Amino acid sequence: MRPFGSARPLEQRRLRAPAQQMEYIDSLREYRAIAIDVGDQDDLRFDTGKLHAILDRYGIPNTFNIYHGTHTSAVAYRFQDHVLPFFSRTLCFERCD
């Protein structure tokens, strides 16, 4: 494994990604809902887990689900059975409390 200073630019961004979210904590508190999912074989699973932990640490409600597969596994199913129902429950087109 390379030391942080010798990581390629994309790797450096990925290593910093969850920490960078901290500057947006106040804005994230305004969301009605946050849902996060990631595949157990997805390269983003560790960063996604860190983001979930940061949200929890700051008391920001969120759901976190790890599904079997890669980043693109069962996309049609995930949209139909998870993403669209989530939006149906949480989107508000009028003034929402």
N, C-alpha and C positions, 0 to 999 in steps of 0.2 A: 504494500500500500504506500502511496506517495504521501509525503507531508503536505499539509494544506497549501503552503506557499508554492509547491511545484505542481499542483493540480491544474488540469486544463481549464480554460474559462467556463465551459458548461458545467464541469464538476464543481468549480468554485461557487457558481450560482446555486447549484443544487445543495451544497453544503450549508450555504447561508440562508436558503429560502425560508425555513420555518422561523428563524430568528427575525428575518425582515418583516414577517407578518405582525410582529409586536408593535410596530409603529402604527398599525391600523386597528388596534384593539378597540378604541372608542368608536370607530366607524362600524366595526363588526358587531358591537353591542346593539346597534340599531336594526339589524336584520331580524325579520320575523322568525326565520328558521335557517339553519345551516345543516345540510346533509353532506356527508363525505363517504365515498366508498372507494375501495381499491382492491385489486386482485391480489391473491396470495402469491402470485408469481410475477407481479408487476414490479418494475424497477423503482417505481415511486412509493412502494408500500412503506418504507422506513420514514421518508420525509412526510408522508401523509399521516402516519402514526404520530410523528412529532408535532404536526400541526394540530391534530386532535388533542394531544396532551397540553399544548399551549392554551387552546381554547378552554379546556377543562380547568386549567390552573387559574385562568382569569375569570372563571365563572360564566363563560359564554355558552349557553345551551347549544348542543349540537348532537347529531347522531353520527355514528361511525360504524361502517359495516365493511368487513373483509369477505369478499366472495371468492369462490374457487376460480382461478384462471389468471389470464394476463390482462394487460390494460384494455384490450379490445375484445375479450371473451364475452360472448352472448350480448352484444351491444343492443340488438333489437329487443331482446327479452328484458334487459335492464331498463331501457327507456319505457317500454310498455308497462312493465309491472312495478317499477320503482320510481323512475324520474318523473313521468307524467302524473302519477298519483300524488307524488310529493308536491309538485307544482299546483295541482288541483286543490290540495288541502291548504297551501300556504300563500299562494298569490292573492293579492287583493288589488282590485282596480278602482276602488273608491277609498275614501279616508278610512284607514284601518287603525285600530287600537292595539 
